[in-house]
Amino acid sequence: MNNWIDLTNFAIAVCGFIVTVLGLSLIIISPYISGFHKKYFKIFFTFLILYTASDLISQLSLCLFGENYSVLSKLAVLGESFFSSICLPLLTVYILYSAGGSPKKNLLPLISWLIWSIYFAILIITQFTKCIYYITDDNIYHRGKLYPLLLVPLVVLSLYNYAVLFFKRKYISKKHLIAFIIYLTLPSVCMLVQMFLYGLLLTVIGTSIASIFMFLFILSDQIEHYIMQKEENARQRASINVLEMRPHFINNTLTSIYYLCEQNPEKAQALILNFNTYLRKNFTAIVKENAIPFKEELEHTKAYLAVESVRFEDKLFVEYDTPHTHFRIPPLTLQPIVENSVKHGIDPELEPLHILIRTRETESGSIIEVCDNGPGFTDTDKDEPHIALANIKERLKLMCNGELIIKSNENDGTSVIIRI
């Protein structure tokens, strides 16, 4: 490495190799990319690693090892040309997959592979002529007069991918579209510059950087999709919880109303009104996709507790300390927590259940506390309280970056704290 061009090329080769290895490592450990996307990028970056490794070996062999390593140089340059080119037809396959089509049932990838096979044929012929490029016995690389001929199929492949991308653009997400444009444009520009700037190998670093950018854009899109899917799953679980309301709760409430109609008509009317509010709030929550004002959730909870207070007269006492209500929470957050307290806290053999619902505002946000003097539960329990609270915890995190903290010990009551 006797001049700045050799040093620059070596530095480019090292950087390209490091970038592609990091890219493959990121793909392997990332939990947000899976299925076809993960499989594709593993294959894609494996070829890129082989490409940059071949380039690094060729730089060492041509510039450092000396004249006895001409065979190694020939193999390295051949590998460099082969592994870099194969990424273009692979990209065609991925563009079609991202557009929602099946690459196996489409002729477009076949055309791409046919163009690539022309390049491959020229590359093989190159090894037996001096018209395109050759490496002398004393290990010196030379370009032949027909060197641009080797690049023609690659240019055609890039233009073909641009055309496929253009015609499929309506079916591809914005981030995928940007990712593909970056990957196609940056290496193409570097390749054109390299054709006229003999000696400086810009295509390697251009391809490596473009590949990382493409992967990061697509990873970002996959993370957004993952979060949206998690939110949708949480909403569906909330809907299922609403639709699977305890039949015995409805039955017992209607039975209470039946007897109260004769014994205390005014109380029966109030119970019907509260029960109607409870049902309306429950079913309204199914279609709510965003956080709602806390006042609405509090109204829902009060309606539920009013119904339960009639059923468990002298066994249920509720205290409200809620001066702060100007914030939003996911629907079906407070009410299921309170329902858990009632369902698992009232026992004829135990003291009456006391529930305290309290809110307060802090510098970092809003806090809700639900405390009871029930029997509590341990962390080893795997029953319904944990399942319901885990669902609420997930929706809090996804919908408003909130958190849920449970403090409970067996026979020592339960405190549930929500921080928004």
C-alpha positions in Angstrom: 0.0 0.0 0.0 2.2 2.7 -1.4 -0.2 5.5 -2.1 -3.4 7.2 -0.8 -5.6 5.3 -3.2 -4.5 1.9 -1.9 -4.9 3.1 1.7 -8.4 4.5 0.9 -9.5 1.3 -0.8 -8.3 -0.8 2.2 -10.1 1.5 4.6 -13.3 1.2 2.5 -13.0 -2.6 2.4 -12.6 -2.8 6.2 -15.5 -0.4 6.9 -17.7 -2.2 4.4 -16.9 -5.6 6.1 -17.6 -4.2 9.6 -20.9 -2.6 8.5 -22.2 -5.7 6.9 -21.3 -7.9 9.8 -23.0 -5.5 12.2 -26.0 -5.6 9.9 -26.3 -9.4 10.0 -25.8 -9.3 13.8 -28.7 -6.8 14.1 -30.9 -9.0 12.0 -30.2 -12.1 14.1 -30.9 -10.4 17.5 -33.8 -8.2 16.5 -37.2 -9.4 17.8 -39.1 -7.1 15.6 -38.3 -8.7 12.2 -39.4 -12.2 11.5 -40.7 -14.6 8.9 -39.8 -13.9 5.3 -38.2 -10.5 6.1 -35.8 -12.1 8.6 -34.9 -15.0 6.3 -34.4 -12.6 3.3 -32.1 -10.2 5.2 -30.0 -13.1 6.6 -29.3 -14.3 3.1 -28.9 -10.8 1.7 -26.3 -9.7 4.4 -24.5 -13.1 4.2 -23.9 -12.3 0.5 -22.8 -8.8 1.4 -20.4 -10.1 4.0 -18.9 -12.5 1.4 -18.7 -9.5 -1.0 -16.9 -7.2 1.4 -14.7 -10.0 2.6 -13.7 -10.8 -1.0 -12.9 -7.2 -1.6 -10.8 -7.0 1.6 -8.9 -10.1 0.6 -8.3 -8.7 -2.9 -7.0 -5.4 -1.4 -4.6 -7.3 0.8 -3.5 -9.7 -1.9 -3.0 -7.1 -4.7 -1.4 -4.4 -2.5 0.3 -6.1 0.3 1.1 -9.8 -0.3 3.1 -9.4 -3.5 3.5 -11.2 -6.9 3.2 -14.7 -5.6 -0.4 -14.3 -4.7 -1.9 -13.7 -8.2 -4.2 -16.8 -7.9 -5.6 -15.6 -4.6 -6.2 -12.1 -6.2 -8.1 -13.7 -9.1 -10.3 -15.7 -6.8 -11.0 -12.7 -4.5 -11.9 -10.4 -7.4 -14.1 -13.1 -8.9 -15.9 -13.6 -5.5 -16.2 -9.8 -5.2 -17.9 -9.5 -8.6 -20.1 -12.6 -8.0 -21.4 -11.8 -4.5 -22.1 -8.1 -5.2 -24.1 -8.9 -8.3 -26.4 -11.5 -6.8 -27.9 -9.0 -4.5 -29.8 -7.3 -7.4 -32.0 -10.2 -8.4 -32.6 -10.9 -4.7 -33.8 -7.3 -4.4 -36.4 -8.0 -7.2 -37.8 -10.9 -5.2 -38.0 -8.7 -2.1 -39.7 -5.8 -3.9 -42.4 -8.2 -5.2 -42.9 -9.7 -1.7 -43.2 -6.2 -0.2 -45.8 -5.4 -2.8 -48.0 -8.3 -1.6 -47.3 -10.7 -4.5 -45.8 -14.2 -4.4 -42.4 -14.2 -6.1 -42.8 -17.9 -6.9 -45.8 -17.2 -9.1 -44.4 -14.2 -10.9 -42.3 -13.9 -14.1 -40.6 -10.7 -13.0 -38.0 -12.4 -10.7 -37.3 -14.9 -13.6 -36.5 -12.0 -15.9 -34.2 -10.5 -13.3 -32.3 -13.9 -12.9 -32.0 -14.2 -16.7 -30.3 -10.7 -16.9 -28.0 -11.7 -14.0 -27.1 -15.0 -15.8 -25.9 -12.9 -18.7 -23.6 -11.0 -16.3 -22.5 -14.3 -14.8 -21.6 -15.7 -18.2 -19.6 -12.6 -19.0 -17.8 -12.9 -15.7 -16.8 -16.5 -16.4 -15.6 -15.6 -19.9 -13.6 -12.7 -18.3 -11.4 -15.3 -16.5 -10.1 -16.6 -19.8 -9.5 -13.3 -21.6 -7.8 -9.9 -21.2 -10.6 -7.9 -22.8 -12.5 -6.9 -19.6 -10.1 -7.2 -16.7 -7.2 -9.4 -15.9 -4.6 -10.0 -13.2 -1.0 -10.6 -14.4 1.3 -13.3 -13.1 3.1 -10.7 -11.0 -0.2 -9.9 -9.3 -1.2 -6.6 -10.9 -4.8 -5.8 -11.7 -5.6 -4.3 -15.1 -8.8 -3.2 -16.8 -9.3 -4.2 -20.4 -10.9 -2.2 -23.2 -14.2 -3.9 -22.9 -14.5 -3.4 -19.1 -17.8 -1.4 -19.3 -19.3 -4.5 -21.0 -19.2 -6.3 -17.6 -21.2 -3.5 -16.0 -23.9 -3.3 -18.6 -26.0 -6.2 -17.2 -25.7 -4.7 -13.7 -26.9 -1.3 -15.0 -29.8 -3.1 -16.8 -30.6 -5.0 -13.6 -30.7 -1.8 -11.6 -33.0 -0.1 -14.2 -35.2 -3.1 -14.2 -35.6 -3.0 -10.4 -36.4 0.7 -10.7 -39.1 -0.2 -13.3 -40.5 -3.0 -11.0 -40.5 -0.5 -8.1 -42.3 2.1 -10.1 -45.1 -0.2 -11.3 -45.5 -1.7 -7.8 -45.2 1.6 -5.9 -48.9 1.7 -5.0 -48.7 -1.6 -3.1 -45.5 -0.8 -1.2 -45.4 1.1 2.1 -43.7 4.5 2.1 -40.7 3.4 4.2 -40.1 0.3 2.1 -40.3 2.5 -1.0 -37.7 4.9 0.4 -35.5 1.9 1.5 -35.5 0.4 -2.0 -34.8 3.8 -3.7 -31.8 4.4 -1.4 -30.4 0.9 -2.0 -30.7 1.2 -5.8 -29.5 4.8 -6.1 -26.4 5.0 -3.9 -24.5 2.0 -5.3 -25.5 2.9 -8.8 -24.0 6.4 -8.3 -20.9 5.0 -6.8 -20.5 2.5 -9.7 -20.8 5.2 -12.3 -18.2 7.3 -10.5 -16.0 4.3 -10.2 -16.2 3.7 -14.0 -14.6 7.1 -14.6 -12.4 7.4 -11.5 -10.1 4.4 -12.0 -8.6 2.9 -8.9 -10.9 4.1 -6.2 -13.4 1.4 -5.1 -16.4 3.4 -4.0 -19.1 0.8 -4.8 -18.1 -1.3 -1.8 -18.8 1.3 0.8 -21.8 2.6 -1.2 -23.4 -0.8 -1.3 -22.7 -1.4 2.4 -24.1 1.9 3.6 -27.2 1.6 1.3 -27.9 -1.9 2.6 -27.8 -0.8 6.2 -30.1 2.2 5.4 -32.5 -0.1 3.6 -32.6 -2.6 6.5 -33.1 0.2 9.1 -36.0 1.7 7.2 -37.6 -1.7 6.8 -36.9 -2.5 10.5 -38.6 0.8 11.5 -41.6 -0.2 9.4 -41.7 -3.6 11.0 -41.5 -2.1 14.5 -44.5 0.1 13.7 -46.4 -2.9 12.4 -45.4 -4.9 15.5 -46.7 -2.1 17.8 -49.9 -1.7 15.8 -50.5 -5.4 16.0 -49.9 -5.5 19.8 -52.3 -2.6 20.2 -54.9 -4.4 18.1 -54.4 -7.6 20.1 -54.9 -5.7 23.3 -58.1 -4.1 22.0 -59.4 -7.4 20.9 -58.7 -8.9 24.3 -60.5 -6.0 25.9 -63.4 -6.6 23.6 -63.5 -10.3 24.4 -63.4 -9.4 28.1 -66.4 -7.2 27.6 -68.3 -9.8 25.6 -67.5 -12.5 28.1 -69.0 -10.6 31.1 -69.7 -13.0 34.0 -73.2 -14.5 33.3 -73.8 -14.9 37.0 -73.1 -11.2 37.6 -75.9 -10.3 35.1 -78.2 -13.0 36.5 -77.7 -11.9 40.1 -78.3 -8.2 39.2 -81.5 -9.0 37.3 -82.6 -11.2 40.3 -81.9 -8.3 42.7 -83.9 -6.0 40.5 -86.8 -8.5 40.4 -87.1 -8.6 44.2 -86.5 -4.9 44.7 -89.4 -4.1 42.3 -91.8 -5.3 45.0 -89.8 -4.5 48.2 -88.3 -1.1 47.2 -89.4 0.2 43.8 -87.3 3.4 44.1 -84.2 1.4 44.8 -85.0 -0.9 41.9 -85.2 2.1 39.6 -81.8 3.3 40.8 -80.3 -0.1 40.3 -81.7 -0.4 36.8 -80.3 3.0 35.9 -76.8 2.1 37.3 -76.9 -1.3 35.6 -77.9 0.3 32.3 -75.0 2.8 32.6 -72.6 -0.1 33.4 -73.7 -2.1 30.3 -73.6 1.0 28.1 -70.1 1.9 29.2 -68.9 -1.7 28.7 -70.2 -2.0 25.2 -69.1 1.5 24.2 -65.6 0.5 25.3 -65.5 -2.1 22.5 -65.3 0.5 19.8 -62.9 2.9 21.6 -59.5 2.7 20.0 -57.8 5.5 21.9 -57.5 6.7 25.5 -60.7 8.2 27.0 -61.2 11.0 29.7 -60.7 9.6 33.2 -64.1 11.0 34.1 -65.8 8.5 31.7 -63.9 5.5 33.2 -64.7 6.8 36.7 -68.4 7.0 35.8 -68.3 3.4 34.5 -66.7 2.3 37.7 -69.2 4.1 39.9 -72.1 2.5 38.0 -70.6 -0.9 38.5 -70.0 -0.4 42.2 -73.5 1.0 42.7 -74.9 -2.3 41.3 -72.6 -4.4 43.5 -73.4 -2.3 46.6 -77.0 -3.4 46.3 -76.1 -7.0 45.9 -73.6 -6.9 48.8 -75.3 -4.6 51.2 -73.3 -4.1 54.4 -70.4 -6.1 52.9 -69.0 -3.5 50.5 -67.9 0.1 51.2 -66.3 2.4 48.7 -64.5 5.7 49.3 -63.6 8.1 46.5 -60.8 10.6 46.7 -60.5 11.8 43.1 -59.9 15.6 43.0 -57.7 15.1 39.9 -59.6 13.9 36.8 -58.2 15.9 33.9 -56.2 13.2 32.1 -56.9 10.2 29.8 -56.6 6.5 30.2 -57.4 3.4 28.1 -61.0 2.3 28.3 -61.7 -0.7 30.6 -58.8 0.1 32.9 -60.1 1.2 36.3 -63.4 -0.7 36.2 -61.8 -4.2 35.7 -59.3 -3.5 38.6 -62.2 -2.6 40.9 -64.2 -5.6 39.7 -61.2 -7.8 40.6 -61.2 -6.3 44.1 -64.9 -7.1 44.5 -64.9 -10.5 43.0 -61.9 -11.8 45.0 -62.3 -9.6 48.1 -65.8 -10.2 49.3 -66.2 -13.3 51.4 -69.1 -13.9 53.9 -66.6 -15.3 56.4 -64.3 -12.2 56.2 -64.8 -8.6 57.3 -66.6 -6.2 54.9 -64.6 -5.2 51.9 -63.4 -1.5 51.9 -62.2 -0.1 48.6 -60.4 3.3 48.2 -60.1 4.9 44.8 -57.7 7.8 44.8 -56.2 10.1 42.2 -53.5 12.7 42.4 -51.4 14.8 40.0 -47.6 14.8 40.2 -44.8 16.6 38.2 -44.4 13.6 36.0 -48.1 12.9 35.3 -51.2 11.4 37.0 -51.5 8.6 39.5 -54.5 6.3 40.3 -54.6 4.1 43.3 -57.1 1.3 44.1 -56.6 -0.1 47.6 -58.6 -2.8 49.3 -58.5 -4.8 52.5 -59.3 -8.1 50.8 -57.4 -11.4 51.1 -54.8 -10.4 48.4 -52.9 -12.8 46.3 -49.3 -13.9 45.8 -47.0 -13.6 42.7 -47.2 -17.4 42.3 -50.9 -17.3 41.6 -51.8 -17.8 37.9 -55.5 -17.2 38.2 -57.8 -14.5 36.7 -56.5 -11.5 38.7 -53.1 -11.8 37.2 -54.5 -12.4 33.7 -56.8 -9.3 33.8 -54.2 -7.1 35.3 -51.6 -8.2 32.8 -54.0 -7.2 30.0 -54.5 -3.8 31.5 -50.8 -3.4 32.0 -50.1 -4.1 28.3 -52.8 -1.7 27.1 -51.5 1.1 29.5 -48.0 0.8 28.1 -49.0 0.7 24.4 -51.7 3.4 24.5 -50.4 6.0 26.8 -46.9 4.9 28.0 -48.3 4.2 31.4 -47.3 1.6 34.0 -49.2 -0.6 36.5 -47.7 -1.6 39.8 -49.3 -4.3 42.0 -48.6 -4.5 45.7 -50.3 -7.5 47.2 -49.6 -10.2 49.8 -51.8 -13.1 50.9 -54.2 -12.0 53.7 -52.9 -8.4 53.5 -55.0 -6.6 51.0 -54.1 -5.3 47.5 -52.9 -1.9 46.2 -52.9 -1.3 42.4 -51.1 1.8 41.3 -51.4 3.3 37.8 -49.0 5.9 36.6 -49.8 7.9 33.4 
